[in-house]
């Protein structure tokens, strides 16, 4: 890649990091933003203007800056943004007023900026978070250490790389529970503050120290763990994702059309009911306890 191309990539990456740093209720002074992004104060002010031209609103409060609003964060009834249908309707009205009109062209450009760009920017955020979640999920499933690159710590107001052993997601996928070897303790990391996730070649080294708050899995909690491996149809795979989103780290696809669940469950009835509710869609490949449980339930079945 040409040197100019690398410079442009660095600029784009820096802008997205700035957006990440400005999101939230607590602002940051401009000199601190410059330090975190390894640039100067004048560049930060130029980036503020760029963000505002893209539809973001940078707000100053007590000498600290934050995003008052960003694409996708406002209700669709807000005057400054339009739905796809509203944009098309306004476009048709404006285009009917004649071709040679500078005001018409200016409004059309703003329409595109205030609607399409807002939506695409928010989709980019979501796609990036999805990639981060997928990489963390691999680390959990394969029991490997991962690097959280450019993680912003609100407590220390700093950005750093953190080596952790990911253990589990929070129920709403806002956080991950992970063991940090450097501090020797379990910690909670907010996913939105992670710049990038890199899988390490090192396996977990502190599995006995992995402790997380007990959460419901398939509707049940408990300290026991029953290992289960399922081969599922696409229908079963999609239903599991929709009905039990916290099972996502245990789901994977093999050879593009083979759908697998492999993980540990605290109790058998929750997952067992899911399997029994989809006859012919799921095969239990591993898990003697689950096989025995399902056999017992089938023997008990008496519908007539």
N, C-alpha and C positions, 0 to 999 in steps of 0.2 A: 504493500500500500504506500502511496506517495506520502511525503511528510505533511503536505497540506491536508490530506485526508485524515491523518491521525490527529492533527490539531483540531479539525472540525469535530471529530468524534469526542475529543476531550472536552470541547466546549459544550456539546450536547449533554454529555454525562454530567458535567458540572452544573448545568441548569436543572437537570432532574434531581441531583443531590440537593440543590438549593430548595427546590419545591418540597422535598422530603423534610428538610430542616425547618421550613416555614410552616408546615402543616401542624396544627395543634393549638392549644390555648395559650401556651407560654411563648412569648416572642424572644428574639435574640438581637443583641446589638449588632450593628453592621460590621464593626471591627471583628467581632467574634465569628460572624459568618465568613468573613474574608480569611480568617485563620483556618477555619474548618475546611474551607474549599481551596486553601493554598493559593490564594490570589490576593488582589489588592481591593481596597474599599471602592475605588472608582469603577472597577469592573462589576462589583456587586450592584452598584446603583444602575449601571447599564443593563444588568440582568433584570432588575426591578422593572425597568421600562419595557423590556422584552416580554416579561410575564404579563404586564398590564395590557400590552397589545394583543396577547393571546386570550384575554378574557379573565385573567386572574385579578384579584384586587389585593394589593399589598398594603397593609395597614400599619401605621406607626403608633405605638402607645408606650409612653414613658421611656422614650429613646430605644425601644425594642420593636422589631419588625416581625410580622406574621401574616399569614394569608387569612383575610377576612372571609373570602369565598374562593372556590376553585371549581373548574369544570365538573359538572355532575353533582355538586354539593347542594345546589339550590332546587327549590320546588319548580316544577315546569311552568307554574303560573307566574313566576318572577318575570317582570317586564323585560329584563335584559337578556333573556334566553328564549328560544322558540323550539317547539317540537318540529319533527320532519314535516308534518301536515301543515302547520302554521307557516313554516318557511316557504313551502311550495305555493301556498295560497298568496302570501305576500309577494313572492317572486313573480307570479302571474300578473298580479295587479300592477306592479312596478314596470314590468316589461311591456305592458299594454300602453304605457304613457309615451312611447316613442323611443327611438334608438339614440338620437343625438342629444344626450342629456347627461352632463357630468354628475349632477346630483343623483340621478338614477343609478349610474355605475357605482358611485360611492356607497349608496345604500345596499346595493346587491352584494358588494364585497363585504360589508359589515354583517349582512345576513349570514353569509357563509361562515364568517369568522365566529359569530356569536352562537351558532347552532351546530354546524357540522364539526367544527374544530373542537368545540367543547365536548361533544359526544366522543369523538375519536381519541381525545386526550384522556378522558376518563377510562375508555376501553383499554388504552395502553397501560394505565395504572393497574387495572384489573388483571390484564394478561401477565404483567410482570409479577404481581403477587401470586398468581396461579403457578408460574414457573418456580418461584421461591418455595411455595408449599409442596410442589412435586419433588423438588430436590431434598427438602427436609424429610418428606415421606420416605424417600429412598434410604436416607441415612438411618431412619428408625427401623425400616423393614430389614435392611442389610446389616444393622447393628454396627454402623461405621461412624467415626468421628466426622464432623463437618466444620468448615470455617464460615463464620458469619462475617462477611466482608463489609467494611464501612458501617458498622453498627453504631447508631447514635444512642448514647446513654443519657437519658434525661437527668438522672441523679448526678452524674459528674459533668454533664454538659460537654461531652467529648465524643469523637468518632474514632473507632478503633476496630481491628480485626479480632474476633473472639473464636477460639477453638473450643467446641463443645461436643458433648455426646447427647444428641437429641433423643428424648424419651417419649414424649406424647404432645399432641396438640390440645389446646383448651377446647371446650365444647363448641365455641363460636369461631374457632380458627383465628382469633386475634393474637394469641400468644402460643409459644412453645415452652414446655418444661424441658430443661436440659441440664446435664451435669457439666460444670466447668472445671476441668482439671487444674487450671491455674489457681483458682480460689478454693478448690476442694469442696465445692458445695453445689447443691441444686439451685438453679436460678430460673426466672421467668423472663423471656425475651419477647418483645412486641414485634410481630412480623412486619408491620409497616415501616419499622425503623431499620430493617435489614436492607443493605444495598444490593448484596449478591450472596448466593450460597455456593460453596465449593465442597464437593465430596472429597474427603481425605482417603488415603489408602490404608489408614490405621483403623483397626477394629476397636470397639469399646474396650476400655481397660478398667472401668470402675462400675461394672454392672450391679454389684452388691450395694452400691451407694445410691442407686437410682430410686428415688422415692418421690411420688407425686400425689397431690390431693386426689382422693378417690372420686372417680367420675363414673357416670352410668355408661355402660357399653351394651348395646342391644336391649336397653331397658333394665339392666341389672348391674349391681355393684358387688364387690366382694374381693377378698384377697387371694382366693384360689384362682388358678389359671389352667384352663383346658386348651390344649393345642388342637387347632382345627385347620385343615386345608380343604378348600372346596373348589371344584371346577364348575363354572357357571355359564349359562347362556348369556347372550348380550342383554336379554330382557331382565334376567335376574341381577346382572351386574348393575344395570341402570337403576333398577328399583332399590338395590342396596345403597347406592350412592344418594338417592333422593330421600329414602326413609331413615338411613343411618349414616349421615355425613361424617361422623367421627370414626367410621370404619375405613375411610379413604386411605390412610397410610398402609393398611393391610391388603389393599387391592392392587392388582397389577394385570397387565395384558401380556400374553405370550404369543409370539408369531401372529400378531395383529388381530386374530379372531379367537384367541383362547383367553378366557377371563377367569382370574384366580383370586380367591380370598385365602390368605394364610395369616393366622394370628392366634392370640391367646384370649379367651373369653373367661370372665369371672364365674359365670353360671351358664348352664346349657339351655334352659327353656326359651330365652329370648331369641337366640339364633336358631334354635330348633323349630320354633313356630314359623320363622321366616322360611326355612327349608321345606317344611311340611305344606306351607301355603303355596308352593310352586312346584307341584309334582312334575317330574320329568325335566325340570330346568336346572337342577343342581345335583352334582355327584360328590359325595364325601370321600375324598382320597386319603385323608389322614385324620385321625381322631377317634380312637377306640371308644372313649366315653360318649362321644356324640353319636356314634353308630349304635351303641347300646341304647342310648336314650331314645333315638328315633325308632328303633325296632320295638321298644316297649310301648311307645305312643301309638304306633301303627296297630299293634296287637290289641290295644285298648279301644281302638276306634270301632264304634258301632252306631251307624247313622240310620239303621232301619229297624 
